[in-house]
Amino acid sequence: MMSKKLYNCIIIGGGPAGARAAYELSKKTKNIALIDYRESLGDKLCTGIIGTECVEKYGIDKNLIFSEGNSADITNPGKKTFYLESKEPKAYIIDRIKYVQNIIQKAKANNTEILYKSRVTDISFSKNDAKITFKSQGIEKEILTKSIILASGLENKLINKLNINSIKNENILNGSQLTMSYDTTPQIENTKVFLGSKFGFQGFGWIVPTKKNEILIGVLTKDKSRKILIQFISELKNEFRLENIIEKNIKTWGIPIQPLEKTYAERTLVIGDAAGLVKPVTGGGIYYSQISAELAAETIEKAIIENDFSEKSFSAYQKNWKNLIGGEILKGNKLRDILFGFEDKKLNHLTKFTFSNSIISNILISKSSSFDNHFKSFLNFINNESIINIFTKSKSSEIKELIPNLKKKIF
Ligand SMILES: Cc1cc2nc3c(=O)[nH]c(=O)nc-3n(C[C@H](O)[C@H](O)[C@H](O)COP(=O)(O)OP(=O)(O)OC[C@H]3O[C@@H](n4cnc5c(N)ncnc54)[C@H](O)[C@@H]3O)c2cc1C
């Protein structure tokens, strides 16, 4: 079944990337549609933590924020816990599903068509348009469009239709998470991060409070996260009086931490997770999904005005995201390798030295450290004179040589 209408742009995927792209584009042009196979948009595995920069830039309704993240407990492999607290929030724990749906509603109010429960199965191109084939309630349908924004997340089978190499498995982190109830007083009020080799290669674990008596417990690793999560929860069970694990409720999903070599093709731009645009250290992708969506909307607007949907003109999109976040992603990957490369014994030593020192802790929670720019924050840290002084004066050779060693590895 082919509709005769020619759309200006079809957005495939209605997660944070697709939702933002639809909204930004709906402010600039008409005849756009968003297609997603889900009924409940935004309902994909995620912890829902975004940094303050993301909130300042893109806004969020206050009622979609579960809590402000201005403190965290960090537990090292030796089970010693350090408490960090900043005056201003560094991040927000948000209701991710409602966040996405709120953006979708704004796009809808600007006349974007939203096609729910519709899975795109094919994309093909001709001289004057692109054809999108999708299945909705068992019926195959086709629509024509001048341009496509591919925001399909990690389910990147459609990338193959664009002659773009997909993201290699070694560049995909594996995350598992479970929403759990607990029964302790006082309530768990801050985020808890757990480090160490028990979380697998380059892995870490977390507890994030959302609603009253409810937490998210998760693991992100380059190994198999599900098994590690089950073990992790069983260790925490007594401490927080957690409900019994219902294994089938554990959700697992991947996070790409290296971008595609090419995030554009004729008539098509790739954004968000589909393009591999994620903060590599934590695996947080919401902020970069918003940035890439906004840049894609600008590129499409220009293409519509100039009637130029060529690969050459779309290459500007890649230049633009590289200018804004390319350096952070590239260096962030190196930083991830370094930070998650310490053996447990060394990590115990380093965390004890770092977090027990009030000057270092204060710098870590100061404005020079941002949840949105990990590499920039790391640079601020290793170039801070007080930090250099404290580390250089240490009697431990491991600590003394840490900053010069880090500099050697990162540059
Ligand atoms: C365990 C875990 C925890 C995380 N925690 C955080 C966090 O705290 N903070 C953070 O910033 N990031 C976090 N992330 C990452 C974050 O969830 C992603 O980076 C973000 O969702 C990317 O948005 P997206 O719109 O690009 O992709 P997605 O959210 O994956 O959306 C893609 C959409 O495309 C649709 N789709 C796919 N294929 C098709 C098709 N063929 N036809 C139609 N529709 C299709 C899907 O249904 C989906 O709705 C986490 C990820 C995991 C796995």
The ligand as an SDF file (V2000), in Angstrom:
LIG
                    3D

 53 58  0  0  0  0  0  0  0  0999 V2000
   21.3620   -0.1770   30.9890 C   0  0  0  0  0  0  0  0  0  0  0  0
   21.4370    1.1520   30.3140 C   0  0  0  0  0  0  0  0  0  0  0  0
   21.4370    2.3190   31.0880 C   0  0  0  0  0  0  0  0  0  0  0  0
   21.5480    3.5590   30.4700 C   0  0  0  0  0  0  0  0  0  0  0  0
   21.5250    4.6720   31.2480 N   0  0  0  0  0  0  0  0  0  0  0  0
   21.6670    5.8880   30.6890 C   0  0  0  0  0  0  0  0  0  0  0  0
   21.6420    7.0740   31.4750 C   0  0  0  0  0  0  0  0  0  0  0  0
   21.4810    7.0240   32.6970 O   0  0  0  0  0  0  0  0  0  0  0  0
   21.8120    8.2650   30.8570 N   0  0  0  0  0  0  0  0  0  0  0  0
   21.9930    8.3610   29.4990 C   0  0  0  0  0  0  0  0  0  0  0  0
   22.1750    9.4700   28.9860 O   0  0  0  0  0  0  0  0  0  0  0  0
   21.9840    7.2560   28.7270 N   0  0  0  0  0  0  0  0  0  0  0  0
   21.8220    6.0290   29.2700 C   0  0  0  0  0  0  0  0  0  0  0  0
   21.7990    4.9180   28.4820 N   0  0  0  0  0  0  0  0  0  0  0  0
   21.9390    5.0840   27.0220 C   0  0  0  0  0  0  0  0  0  0  0  0
   20.6650    5.6590   26.4310 C   0  0  0  0  0  0  0  0  0  0  0  0
   19.5760    4.8680   26.8280 O   0  0  0  0  0  0  0  0  0  0  0  0
   20.7680    5.7240   24.9030 C   0  0  0  0  0  0  0  0  0  0  0  0
   21.9890    6.3350   24.5640 O   0  0  0  0  0  0  0  0  0  0  0  0
   19.6080    6.5150   24.3120 C   0  0  0  0  0  0  0  0  0  0  0  0
   18.4040    5.8590   24.5260 O   0  0  0  0  0  0  0  0  0  0  0  0
   19.8160    6.7010   22.8160 C   0  0  0  0  0  0  0  0  0  0  0  0
   18.6560    7.2290   22.2410 O   0  0  0  0  0  0  0  0  0  0  0  0
   18.2560    6.9010   20.7350 P   0  0  0  0  0  0  0  0  0  0  0  0
   16.9960    7.6360   20.4930 O   0  0  0  0  0  0  0  0  0  0  0  0
   19.4110    7.1080   19.8570 O   0  0  0  0  0  0  0  0  0  0  0  0
   17.9820    5.3230   20.7110 O   0  0  0  0  0  0  0  0  0  0  0  0
   16.8380    4.4740   21.4120 P   0  0  0  0  0  0  0  0  0  0  0  0
   16.4730    5.0470   22.7140 O   0  0  0  0  0  0  0  0  0  0  0  0
   17.3150    3.0700   21.3570 O   0  0  0  0  0  0  0  0  0  0  0  0
   15.5850    4.6380   20.4490 O   0  0  0  0  0  0  0  0  0  0  0  0
   15.5260    4.0020   19.2070 C   0  0  0  0  0  0  0  0  0  0  0  0
   14.0740    3.8370   18.8070 C   0  0  0  0  0  0  0  0  0  0  0  0
   14.0190    3.3090   17.4830 O   0  0  0  0  0  0  0  0  0  0  0  0
   12.9850    2.3610   17.3900 C   0  0  0  0  0  0  0  0  0  0  0  0
   13.3010    1.4640   16.2690 N   0  0  0  0  0  0  0  0  0  0  0  0
   14.3880    0.6820   16.1310 C   0  0  0  0  0  0  0  0  0  0  0  0
   14.3480    0.0200   14.9570 N   0  0  0  0  0  0  0  0  0  0  0  0
   13.1860    0.4010   14.3440 C   0  0  0  0  0  0  0  0  0  0  0  0
   12.5710    0.0510   13.1030 C   0  0  0  0  0  0  0  0  0  0  0  0
   13.1240   -0.7990   12.2600 N   0  0  0  0  0  0  0  0  0  0  0  0
   11.3710    0.6080   12.8120 N   0  0  0  0  0  0  0  0  0  0  0  0
   10.7910    1.4780   13.6770 C   0  0  0  0  0  0  0  0  0  0  0  0
   11.3310    1.8560   14.8390 N   0  0  0  0  0  0  0  0  0  0  0  0
   12.5180    1.3240   15.1800 C   0  0  0  0  0  0  0  0  0  0  0  0
   12.9850    1.6780   18.7540 C   0  0  0  0  0  0  0  0  0  0  0  0
   11.7460    1.1210   19.0570 O   0  0  0  0  0  0  0  0  0  0  0  0
   13.3320    2.8430   19.6880 C   0  0  0  0  0  0  0  0  0  0  0  0
   12.1770    3.4560   20.2040 O   0  0  0  0  0  0  0  0  0  0  0  0
   21.6620    3.6500   29.0610 C   0  0  0  0  0  0  0  0  0  0  0  0
   21.6150    2.5020   28.2820 C   0  0  0  0  0  0  0  0  0  0  0  0
   21.5090    1.2530   28.8960 C   0  0  0  0  0  0  0  0  0  0  0  0
   21.4760    0.0260   28.0520 C   0  0  0  0  0  0  0  0  0  0  0  0
  1  2  1  0
  2  3  1  0
  2 52  2  0
  3  4  2  0
  4  5  1  0
  4 50  1  0
  5  6  2  0
  6  7  1  0
  6 13  1  0
  7  8  2  0
  7  9  1  0
  9 10  1  0
 10 11  2  0
 10 12  1  0
 12 13  2  0
 13 14  1  0
 14 15  1  0
 14 50  1  0
 15 16  1  0
 16 17  1  0
 16 18  1  0
 18 19  1  0
 18 20  1  0
 20 21  1  0
 20 22  1  0
 22 23  1  0
 23 24  1  0
 24 25  2  0
 24 26  1  0
 24 27  1  0
 27 28  1  0
 28 29  2  0
 28 30  1  0
 28 31  1  0
 31 32  1  0
 32 33  1  0
 33 34  1  0
 33 48  1  0
 34 35  1  0
 35 36  1  0
 35 46  1  0
 36 37  1  0
 36 45  1  0
 37 38  2  0
 38 39  1  0
 39 40  1  0
 39 45  2  0
 40 41  1  0
 40 42  2  0
 42 43  1  0
 43 44  2  0
 44 45  1  0
 46 47  1  0
 46 48  1  0
 48 49  1  0
 50 51  2  0
 51 52  1  0
 52 53  1  0
M  END
$$$$
